[in-house]
Amino acid sequence: MELKPPKESIKPSDQYDSRHFINRELSWLEFNHRVMEESRDKNNPLFERLKFLAIVTSNLDEFFMVRVASLKDQVNAGYQKPDPAGLTPKRQLKHISQRVHQMVKEQYNTFNKSLKPLLQKEGFYLLRRDQISAEQHGFLEDYFKKMLYPVLTPMAVDSSRPFPLILNRSLNIAMLVQGKEATSPTFATVQVPSVLPRVVELPAGKTGRNFMMLEEIMMLFSNRLFSGHQVLSAAPYRITRNADLTIEEEEAKDLLIEIEKSIRRRRWGAAIRLEIDAGMDDVLRDFLQSALEIHKGEIYPIKGPLDLSFLMKINKIKGFDHLLFEPTEPVMPAEFIGEESIFDIIAKGDRFLHHPYDSFQPVVRLVQEAAADPKVLAIKQTLYRVSGDSPIIKALAEAAEAGKQVTVLVEVMARFDEENNILWAKKLEQAGCHVIYGLVGLKTHSKIILVVRKEEDRIKRYLHLGTGNYNDNTAKLYTDMGLLTCNEYYGAEASAFFNMLTGYSQPPDLYKLTVAPLNLRQTFTRYIRREAGYARQGKKAAIVAQMNSLVDPQIITELYDASQAGVKIKLLVRGICCLRPGVEGISENIEVRSIVGRFLEHPRIYRFYNDGEKNIYLSSADWMTRNLDRRVELMFEIEDKSLKSSLERTLEIIFSDTQKTRILGADGLYKRVDRRGKVKLNAQEYFCGRAIEKSKRAKGKEEDHKIGEPITSSEDIAK
C-alpha cells in the first residue's frame, strides 16, 4: 500500500514573508550554541561540561555531513530558490561559514582558557610533547614501539603514489619529509589509529595525573616512521565528507544492498570541511587544500586538539567521580512493582510513562512477557533506532521461535543507524519474524507496539504508543513519554494501522490515531484554526506544545494567523525553530522557549484548549515538513482524566523552568530567563526528585495526598 496525503493547495515558499522566518540551518547552529553554553555553566560538574563540549563537536560533524553537504549539492546543481527566510543555498553557506568559524573559536576558548585550567586544579594534566619528563619520555618511547608503531601506516605522496583516500572524520597527521639526497620535501600522511585510546596516561609527574594525546605521541616519534628521512614539520588534520547520499528506492532491486553500498560510499564522499592545527606549516596547508579541492573558507584552523568528541570518554577515567552528575537511576513506577502480570496491570487502566524519570523496563517487559505468554498470538512493532544489544530485539526473536506471529516494520534508512538496523533486522528474519523494510518514499518514524492476546473466548489487544525510540540506552538519556493501554478502540485502530502498512488495505477511517502523511497535517491545521475561531468569538483560546523542531512554513503561518486572532501560544522547541516570535502584529502572542540540560528533551506534546476541553496529544512527529509529509507518524490523545491532569501539571512544570530555559527573541537570539522574583526551578531535577519520592511512597511510606492535586503556582512547584 502506498501512503499518500490528500491533494491540497500548498502555499509555495516564495509566497511567505521572509522577514517572519528564521533560517533553518542558522537556527540549528543557535541550538548547538546553547549546548556550548552548558559547557560554560559553572553549575554543571566539570566532566559534564567537557561532555557538552564534545557534543558540540559531534553535532557539528553531522551538520556538515548532511545539511552543509546538501546545500553544497544544491549550489553545484545551480539551484537558486530561496528558503522561507529569503536565503539562497549560496547565501546560507556564507552565513553558516561565518557562524561556525565564530563558534569553533568560542568552543576552543572555552576548552583552553576555562576547562583546562579547571582540570589542572583537579590534578588532571593534558601534556604536550615538550612538557614531559625524561621518565615519561622513556615510557612513551616504549609505548610507541610496542603498541603504536605496529598499527601505523605512513603513506608518502609522489609521482608514483597519489594522494590517498582519507577516511571521513578520521584524525590524521600531515608531514613534510625530506630524504638526505632529495632536493625538495615530500608530503606524507598517517592516520591516528582509532583502535587505540585517544588519551594515554603517563607515569605520574610532579603534580597530579598526567595524560597525552595519541597524535602528540606520534609526532614526538615521527622520524621513526621514515627511516633515512627527516620530518621537517608535522601537524594534525581532519576532514569531513558529504554523507548525504540519496538512494533511488523505486529503482533499487534490493533496498538492503543499495543501503549497504551507500554506507560504504559515505566514507568517501566529497570533502566539505578541513580542520587543521592552527600551527600547521603553510606548505602542508596549501597541499591539503589543493589535494582535497576545498575552498579557503572551508578550512578551520584550530588552537587545541582536533575533534573534541574524545572528551566524551574522559568521564570514564576512574578517580574523578566527584566531577560528574550524581548518578540517577530511572524509577520503577509503583503500579509495575510486584509479581503481577503486565497484562493485568494494563487491564486495570491506562498507564503513563515519563522517561528517563520512569523506568523503560515496563516497555521491555511488555515484549518479553508477550514472547513467553502462551496466550499471546501475535506481536507487531515499528522500530527506528534500537541499542546494539537490545532486549526487545531478543524478545521478538524468541517470540517468533516460539511460533508466534511477529511482524516488525524496520526503518533501515534511519540516518547513521542503517548498518546497525540491517544487522539486527536480518537476525529477526532468521528467527522467523516477518520483517518489512520500510515503505517506498517514506520513513517509518512512528512508535507503536501491538500485542494480540487470547483471553477466554475473545481477542484483547495491548498497546504501547510513544514519542521516542525503542532504545533502552537512550531511554536513560532522552526525555520521552509513552502510553500503555488496552483500550479496545485504540487496539482496533492499531490493527488497521499495521494492516495498512504491511498489506494492501485502503487507509481506514481512524478516530483515535492520527497518521502522517495521511491526515496529521490536516488535523493540526484544523485544531489551530479551531483555536483561532474561538479567539475571534472572544473566548479563551490557547495552544501549548513541546517538540524537537518547528520548521514547516504552513504550520508556522497557521500559528501566526492564530496569534493575530488572539490565541495565546506557548511553545517549547528544543532545537530548530524557524518561527519568529514577538513580532508586532504577527506573533506577539507567541512565546518560544528551549530547554537544554542534563537530558535531551525529546517528547512531542500538543495541547489545545478547545473551549475548556483541553485536549492533549502525544506524537512521534515534530512540526517539520518531513514529519508531516514524508514520514509515517502517529499521534494519539491522552483520554484518561487522571493521566490528562498529570500531563497538564507536567507541562506547567516544564514551562516554569528558570534554570535551563532560554527564550527566543524576535531577533532570532536566545536569552536566559530573567530569574528576578522567580522561584528557582530546574524542571529535569524536579522530575528526578518527584520520581524518587513516588518510589519511596510506593515502598510503604505514607502517601502524600497532595500528589494528585493540581499545581496552581510556581511556589507550589518549588514545594
C-alpha positions, 0 to 999 in steps of 0.5 A: 500500500502506498501512503499518500496525503490528500491533494491540497493547495500548498502555499509555495515558499516564495509566497511567505514573508521572509522577514517572519522566518528564521533560517533553518540551518542558522537556527540549528547552529543557535541550538548547538550554541546553547549546548556550548553554553552548558559547557560554560555553566559553572553549575554543571560538574566539570566532566559534564561540561567537557561532555557538552563540549564534545557534543558540540563537536559531534553535532557539528560533524553531522551538520556538515555531513548532511545539511552543509553537504546538501546545500553544497549539492544544491549550489553545484546543481545551480539551484537558486530558490530561496528558503522561507527566510529569503536565503539562497543555498549560496547565501546560507553557506556564507552565513553558516561559514561565518557562524561556525568559524565564530563558534569553533573559536568560542568552543576552543576558548572555552576548552583552553582558557576555562576547562583546562585550567579547571582540570589542572586544579583537579590534578588532571594534566593534558601534556604536550610533547615538550612538557614531559619528563625524561621518565615519561619520555622513556615510557612513551618511547616504549609505548610507541614501539610496542603498541603504536608503531605496529598499527601505523601506516605512513603513506608518502605522496609522489609521482608514483603514489597519489594522494590517498583516500582519507577516511571521513572524520578520521584524525590524521597527521600531515608531514613534510619529509625530506630524504638526505639526497632529495632536493625538495620535501615530500608530503606524507600522511598517517592516520591516528589509529582509532583502535587505540585510546585517544588519551594515554596516561603517563607515569605520574609527574610532579603534580597530579595525573598526567595524560597525552594525546595519541597524535602528540605521541606520534609526532614526538616519534615521527622520524621513526616512521621514515627511516633515512628521512627527516620530518621537517614539520608535522601537524594534525588534520581532519576532514569531513565528507558529504554523507548525504547520499540519496538512494533511488528506492523505486529503482533499487532491486534490493533496498538492503544492498543499495543501503549497504553500498551507500554506507560504504560510499559515505566514507568517501564522499566529497570533502566539505570541511578541513580542520587543521592545527592552527600551527600547521606549516603553510606548505602542508596547508596549501597541499591539503587544500589543493589535494582535497579541492576545498575552498579557503573558507572551508578550512578551520584552523584550530588552537587545541586538539582536533575533534573534541568528541574524545572528551566524551570518554574522559568521564570514564577515567576512574578517580574523578567521580566527584566531577560528574552528575550524581548518578540517577537511576530511572524509577520503577513506577509503583503500579509495575512493582510486584509479581503481577502480570503486565497484562493485568496491570494494563487491564486495570487502566491506562498507564503513563510513562515519563522517561528517563524519570520512569523506568523503560523496563515496563516497555521491555517487559511488555515484549518479553512477557508477550514472547513467553505468554502462551496466550499471546498470538501475535506481536507487531512493532515499528522500530527506528533506532534500537541499542546494539544489544537490545532486549526487545530485539531478543524478545521478538526473536524468541517470540517468533521461535516460539511460533508466534506471529511477529511482524516488525516494520524496520526503518533501515534508512534511519540516518547513521543507524542503517548498518546497525538496523540491517544487522539486527533486522536480518537476525529477526528474519532468521528467527522467523519474524516477518520483517518489512523494510520500510515503505517506498518514499517514506520513513517509518518514524512512528512508535507503536507496539501491538500485542494480540492476546487470547483471553477466554473466548475473545481477542484483547489487544495491548498497546504501547504508543510513544514519542521516542525510540525503542532504545533502552540506552537512550531511554536513560538519556532522552526525555520521552513519554509513552502510553500503555493501554488496552483500550479496545478502540485504540487496539482496533485502530492499531490493527488497521494501522499495521494492516495498512502498512504491511498489506494492501488495505485502503487507509481506514477511517481512524478516530483515535490515531492520527497518521502522517502523511495521511491526515496529521497535517490536516488535523493540526491545521484544523485544531489551530484554526479551531483555536483561532475561531474561538479567539475571534468569538472572544473566548479563551483560546490557547495552544501549548506544545513541546517538540524537537523542531518547528520548521514547516512554513504552513504550520508556522503561518497557521500559528501566526494567523492564530496569534493575530486572532488572539490565541495565546501560544506557548511553545517549547522547541528544543532545537530548530525553530524557524518561527519568529516570535514577538513580532508586532502584529504577527506573533506577539502572542507567541512565546518560544522557549528551549530547554537544554540540560542534563537530558535531551528533551525529546517528547512531542506534546500538543495541547489545545484548549478547545473551549475548556476541553483541553485536549492533549496529544502525544506524537512521534512527529515534530512540526517539520515538513518531513514529519508531516509529509514524508514520514509515517507518524502517529499521534494519539490523545491522552483520554484518561482524566487522571493521566490528562491532569498529570500531563497538564501539571507536567507541562506547567512544570516544564514551562516554569523552568528558570534554570535551563530555559532560554527564550527566543527573541524576535531577533532570532537570539536566545536569552536566559530567563530573567530569574528576578522574583522567580522561584528557582526551578530546574524542571529535569531535577524536579522530575528526578526528585518527584520520581524518587519520592513516588518510589519511596511512597510506593515502598510503604511510606505514607502517601502524600495526598497532595500528589494528585492535586493540581499545581496552581503556582510556581511556589507550589512547584518549588514545594 
